Amino acid sequence: MTTPRIDALQYANWSEDIFRQMRAGDVDAVHVTITYHETFRETVLNIEAWNRWFERFPDLIFQGFTADDVALARQTGRTAIFFGSQNPSCMEDDIGLVEVLHRLGLRFMQLTYNNQSLLATGCYEAEDTGLTRMGREVVAEMNRVGLVVDMSHSGDRSTLEAIEHSTRPIAITHANPASWHPARRNKSDRVLQALSESGGMLGFSLYPHHLRGGGDCTLTEFCEMVARTAERMGVDRLGIGSDLCQDQPDSVVEWMRSGRWTKTVDFGEGSADAPGFPPMPDWFRDNRDFDNIAQGLRATGMCHAEVAGIMGGNWARFFAESFGSVAPRYKEAAQ
């Protein structure tokens, strides 16, 4: 296998077992969520915890900063870990922290997680007012430093305005077409068309609430959906963003959904009858099952190059285009 294998979103309960499963599945790079509703200082503590993982298992994982680290991971038989945030809480209300977070290794940041934020509107709000004044300023700063704008949990108008305002292609790292399964978190054809036309990337989600039939969704159904989306968007704009939450206790999904913004329980895409993490499909339980997806895509009639692109090659290209600064600071003074 010459093309890298990349997963553009996981939030697992990290352990040596999971790191070894990544290697067993030939996963070269993973965008991991390191923060949801945490403040800047709490996010730094999470980075400290990851530093301990890197120290303990240097033969399995290391922190990724540039697209070159994906190639390094392949060469050394390890997995490059790229940090991301699913909410802008980590930058608080300080645009200066965007650059600081990028220097600490953050490479993706969602402008909102389901709710209205200081930057944009989440997909669970009744009215989507689009990017805020601060949102437009933060997008410009993210573009400058090389921090990817991720609109996975945002409303349609906010997403479309982010695509229009951003000078770099944005990403929807973990979602599926709403025309296939009308979950609130899945994306409209209008959004997917604008994403494709702007050079952005879509990562297909394997989280059961985003799948037609939930955990009973078959591999064939999922891969046929991917193939049909490729016909509409172009295969080069597609990848995997599994949204794998392996080994997490149900208390974590409550933190994801409720954070500190409500005193009551928010069930998100779940319900009072099914409040916890839903069961994964039997064909994708952990990182060792990525081969199942590759085989399923080939069964739809996709050629080797198309499958390789979706399994990681397209994300590798996007990383190379996205993670660097467009205008290094103090360049004139250095000259």
C-alpha positions as CSV (number, residue, x, y, z in Angstrom):
1,M,0.0,0.0,0.0
2,T,1.7,3.2,-1.2
3,T,-1.1,5.7,-0.5
4,P,-1.5,6.8,3.1
5,R,-4.5,5.8,5.1
6,I,-6.0,8.7,7.1
7,D,-9.0,9.1,9.4
8,A,-10.1,12.7,9.7
9,L,-11.9,12.4,13.0
10,Q,-11.7,10.2,16.1
11,Y,-12.5,10.8,19.8
12,A,-11.6,7.5,21.4
13,N,-10.8,6.7,25.0
14,W,-7.1,6.4,24.1
15,S,-5.1,3.5,25.2
16,E,-2.2,1.3,24.1
17,D,-4.7,-1.1,22.7
18,I,-6.2,1.5,20.4
19,F,-2.7,2.7,19.3
20,R,-1.8,-0.9,18.4
21,Q,-5.1,-1.3,16.5
22,M,-4.2,1.8,14.5
23,R,-1.0,0.1,13.5
24,A,-2.8,-3.2,12.8
25,G,-5.2,-1.2,10.5
26,D,-2.3,0.6,8.7
27,V,-3.7,3.9,9.8
28,D,-0.9,6.5,9.1
29,A,-2.6,9.6,10.4
30,V,-5.6,10.5,12.6
31,H,-7.2,13.9,13.3
32,V,-8.1,13.5,17.0
33,T,-10.4,15.7,19.0
34,I,-8.5,17.0,22.0
35,T,-11.2,19.5,23.2
36,Y,-14.9,20.2,23.1
37,H,-16.1,22.8,25.7
38,E,-12.8,23.2,27.5
39,T,-11.2,26.6,28.0
40,F,-7.8,27.5,26.7
41,R,-6.0,26.4,29.9
42,E,-8.0,23.1,30.1
43,T,-7.1,22.5,26.4
44,V,-3.4,22.9,27.3
45,L,-3.9,20.3,30.1
46,N,-5.3,17.9,27.4
47,I,-2.2,18.6,25.3
48,E,-0.1,17.8,28.3
49,A,-1.9,14.4,28.6
50,W,-1.2,13.7,25.0
51,N,2.5,14.5,25.5
52,R,2.6,11.7,28.0
53,W,1.1,9.3,25.4
54,F,3.8,10.4,22.9
55,E,6.5,9.8,25.6
56,R,5.1,6.3,26.5
57,F,4.5,5.0,23.0
58,P,7.0,6.6,20.6
59,D,7.2,3.4,18.6
60,L,3.4,3.7,17.9
61,I,2.4,7.4,17.7
62,F,3.9,10.9,17.4
63,Q,2.4,14.4,17.1
64,G,1.9,15.6,13.5
65,F,2.4,19.2,12.6
66,T,2.8,19.2,8.8
67,A,1.7,17.0,5.9
68,D,5.3,15.7,5.8
69,D,4.6,13.9,9.0
70,V,2.1,11.6,7.2
71,A,4.9,10.4,5.0
72,L,7.2,10.1,8.1
73,A,4.5,8.0,9.8
74,R,4.4,5.6,6.8
75,Q,8.2,5.3,6.7
76,T,8.5,4.5,10.4
77,G,5.5,2.3,10.9
78,R,3.7,4.8,13.2
79,T,0.6,6.9,13.3
80,A,0.8,10.7,13.2
81,I,-1.7,12.4,15.6
82,F,-3.1,15.8,14.4
83,F,-5.0,17.8,17.0
84,G,-8.4,19.3,16.5
85,S,-11.1,21.1,18.4
86,Q,-14.8,20.5,18.0
87,N,-15.8,23.9,19.4
88,P,-14.0,27.3,19.5
89,S,-14.2,27.4,23.4
90,C,-10.5,26.8,23.5
91,M,-9.8,30.2,22.0
92,E,-12.3,31.8,24.4
93,D,-13.0,35.3,23.2
94,D,-9.3,36.1,22.2
95,I,-8.4,36.0,18.5
96,G,-4.7,36.0,19.5
97,L,-5.1,32.5,20.9
98,V,-5.7,31.2,17.3
99,E,-2.0,31.5,16.5
100,V,-1.0,30.2,19.9
101,L,-3.2,27.1,19.5
102,H,-1.8,26.5,16.0
103,R,1.7,26.6,17.4
104,L,0.7,24.1,20.0
105,G,-0.3,21.8,17.2
106,L,-4.0,22.5,16.6
107,R,-4.8,21.9,13.0
108,F,-8.6,21.9,12.8
109,M,-11.1,24.0,14.7
110,Q,-14.9,23.8,14.3
111,L,-16.6,27.2,14.5
112,T,-19.4,25.8,16.6
113,Y,-20.5,22.5,18.2
114,N,-24.3,22.3,17.6
115,N,-25.1,25.6,19.4
116,Q,-24.6,29.3,18.6
117,S,-21.1,30.3,19.4
118,L,-19.2,33.6,19.2
119,L,-18.3,32.7,15.7
120,A,-21.2,30.9,13.9
121,T,-24.5,29.0,14.4
122,G,-24.8,25.3,15.1
123,C,-27.0,22.9,13.4
124,Y,-29.3,22.5,16.4
125,E,-30.4,26.2,16.6
126,A,-33.8,27.2,15.2
127,E,-32.4,30.2,13.4
128,D,-29.0,30.3,11.6
129,T,-27.7,33.9,11.4
130,G,-24.5,32.9,9.7
131,L,-21.0,34.0,10.6
132,T,-20.7,36.7,13.3
133,R,-18.5,39.7,13.1
134,M,-15.9,37.8,15.2
135,G,-16.4,34.7,13.1
136,R,-15.3,36.5,10.0
137,E,-12.2,37.8,11.7
138,V,-11.4,34.4,13.2
139,V,-11.8,32.7,9.8
140,A,-9.3,35.2,8.3
141,E,-6.8,34.5,11.1
142,M,-7.3,30.7,10.8
143,N,-6.6,31.1,7.1
144,R,-3.4,33.1,7.8
145,V,-1.8,30.7,10.3
146,G,-2.9,27.4,8.6
147,L,-5.7,26.2,11.0
148,V,-8.4,24.4,9.0
149,V,-12.0,25.7,9.3
150,D,-14.2,22.7,10.1
151,M,-18.0,23.1,9.8
152,S,-19.1,19.6,10.7
153,H,-21.6,20.7,13.4
154,S,-22.7,24.0,11.9
155,G,-25.9,25.1,10.3
156,D,-26.3,25.5,6.5
157,R,-26.1,29.3,6.3
158,S,-23.0,29.5,8.6
159,T,-21.3,26.7,6.5
160,L,-22.0,28.4,3.2
161,E,-20.8,31.8,4.5
162,A,-17.6,30.1,5.9
163,I,-17.0,28.6,2.5
164,E,-17.5,32.0,0.8
165,H,-15.5,34.0,3.3
166,S,-12.6,31.6,3.7
167,T,-9.6,32.2,1.4
168,R,-8.7,28.6,1.8
169,P,-10.9,25.5,1.3
170,I,-12.7,24.4,4.4
171,A,-13.5,20.9,5.7
172,I,-16.5,19.1,6.9
173,T,-14.5,16.3,8.6
174,H,-17.3,14.0,9.7
175,A,-20.8,14.0,8.2
176,N,-22.8,12.4,5.4
177,P,-25.3,13.7,2.8
178,A,-28.6,14.6,4.3
179,S,-30.3,13.4,1.1
180,W,-29.1,9.9,2.1
181,H,-30.0,10.1,5.8
182,P,-31.8,13.3,7.1
183,A,-30.0,13.5,10.4
184,R,-29.7,17.1,11.6
185,R,-25.9,16.8,11.5
186,N,-25.7,15.6,7.9
187,K,-25.2,18.1,5.1
188,S,-27.6,19.4,2.4
189,D,-26.8,19.0,-1.3
190,R,-26.4,22.8,-1.5
191,V,-23.7,22.7,1.1
192,L,-21.9,19.7,-0.5
193,Q,-22.0,21.4,-3.9
194,A,-20.5,24.6,-2.5
195,L,-17.9,22.6,-0.6
196,S,-16.8,20.7,-3.7
197,E,-16.7,23.8,-5.9
198,S,-14.5,25.6,-3.5
199,G,-12.0,22.7,-3.2
200,G,-13.1,21.7,0.3
201,M,-13.2,18.2,1.8
202,L,-15.9,15.9,3.1
203,G,-15.1,13.1,5.6
204,F,-17.7,10.4,5.6
205,S,-18.9,9.6,9.1
206,L,-19.4,6.1,10.5
207,Y,-21.2,7.3,13.7
208,P,-24.4,5.4,13.7
209,H,-26.7,8.4,14.2
210,H,-25.3,9.7,10.8
211,L,-26.0,6.4,9.0
212,R,-29.2,5.2,7.4
213,G,-30.4,2.4,9.6
214,G,-28.0,3.4,12.4
215,G,-25.8,0.6,13.5
216,D,-27.7,-1.8,11.2
217,C,-26.5,0.1,8.1
218,T,-24.7,-2.4,5.9
219,L,-21.2,-2.0,4.4
220,T,-22.8,-2.1,0.9
221,E,-25.3,0.7,1.7
222,F,-22.5,2.9,3.1
223,C,-20.2,2.3,0.2
224,E,-22.9,2.8,-2.4
225,M,-23.7,6.2,-0.7
226,V,-20.0,7.1,-1.0
227,A,-19.9,6.2,-4.7
228,R,-23.0,8.3,-5.4
229,T,-21.6,11.2,-3.5
230,A,-18.4,10.9,-5.6
231,E,-20.5,11.2,-8.8
232,R,-21.9,14.5,-7.5
233,M,-18.9,16.1,-5.7
234,G,-15.9,14.5,-7.5
235,V,-13.9,11.7,-5.9
236,D,-11.0,14.0,-5.1
237,R,-13.0,15.9,-2.5
238,L,-13.8,12.9,-0.4
239,G,-12.3,11.0,2.5
240,I,-13.1,9.2,5.8
241,G,-13.8,11.0,9.1
242,S,-15.1,8.0,11.1
243,D,-16.1,9.9,14.2
244,L,-15.1,6.8,16.1
245,C,-15.6,7.2,19.9
246,Q,-14.2,3.8,20.8
247,D,-14.3,2.6,24.4
248,Q,-15.8,5.9,25.7
249,P,-18.2,5.8,28.7
250,D,-21.7,7.3,28.2
251,S,-20.7,10.1,30.6
252,V,-18.5,11.4,27.8
253,V,-21.3,11.7,25.3
254,E,-23.2,13.7,28.0
255,W,-20.2,16.1,28.2
256,M,-20.1,16.4,24.4
257,R,-23.8,17.3,24.2
258,S,-24.4,19.3,27.3
259,G,-21.0,20.8,28.2
260,R,-21.6,23.6,30.7
261,W,-24.3,25.4,28.7
262,T,-27.3,23.6,30.2
263,K,-28.4,22.3,33.6
264,T,-30.7,19.7,32.0
265,V,-29.7,16.6,29.9
266,D,-29.4,17.3,26.2
267,F,-29.8,14.1,24.2
268,G,-28.5,15.5,20.9
269,E,-29.1,12.9,18.2
270,G,-30.0,10.3,20.9
271,S,-33.1,10.2,23.1
272,A,-34.2,9.5,26.6
273,D,-34.7,5.9,25.7
274,A,-31.2,5.7,24.1
275,P,-29.1,8.4,25.8
276,G,-25.6,6.8,25.4
277,F,-23.3,6.0,22.5
278,P,-25.1,3.9,19.8
279,P,-23.6,0.6,18.8
280,M,-21.3,0.7,15.8
281,P,-21.9,-1.3,12.7
282,D,-20.3,-4.8,12.9
283,W,-18.1,-4.0,9.9
284,F,-16.5,-1.1,11.6
285,R,-15.7,-1.7,15.2
286,D,-12.2,-0.1,15.4
287,N,-9.2,0.9,13.4
288,R,-8.5,-2.7,12.3
289,D,-11.6,-2.6,10.1
290,F,-10.5,0.1,7.5
291,D,-9.8,-2.7,5.1
292,N,-13.5,-3.5,5.1
293,I,-14.3,0.0,3.8
294,A,-11.6,-0.3,1.1
295,Q,-13.0,-3.6,-0.1
296,G,-16.6,-2.3,0.0
297,L,-15.6,0.7,-2.2
298,R,-13.9,-1.5,-4.7
299,A,-17.1,-3.6,-4.9
300,T,-19.0,-0.5,-6.1
301,G,-16.8,-0.4,-9.2
302,M,-14.3,2.2,-8.0
303,C,-10.8,1.8,-9.4
304,H,-7.7,1.4,-7.2
305,A,-6.7,5.1,-7.4
306,E,-10.2,6.3,-6.4
307,V,-10.3,4.0,-3.4
308,A,-6.8,5.0,-2.4
309,G,-7.8,8.7,-2.5
310,I,-10.8,8.3,-0.3
311,M,-8.9,6.1,2.2
312,G,-6.3,8.8,2.7
313,G,-4.7,10.2,-0.4
314,N,-7.2,13.1,-0.7
315,W,-6.7,14.1,3.0
316,A,-2.9,14.0,2.5
317,R,-3.2,16.5,-0.3
318,F,-5.5,18.7,1.7
319,F,-3.2,18.6,4.7
320,A,-0.3,19.7,2.4
321,E,-2.4,22.6,1.1
322,S,-3.8,23.7,4.5
323,F,-1.4,23.4,7.4
324,G,1.2,26.0,6.4
325,S,1.1,29.8,7.0
326,V,0.2,31.9,4.0
327,A,2.2,34.9,5.2
328,P,4.9,34.1,7.8
329,R,4.9,36.8,10.4
330,Y,7.9,39.2,10.6
331,K,9.1,38.1,7.2
332,E,10.0,41.6,6.2
333,A,12.0,42.1,9.4
334,A,13.8,38.8,8.9
335,Q,14.9,39.9,5.4
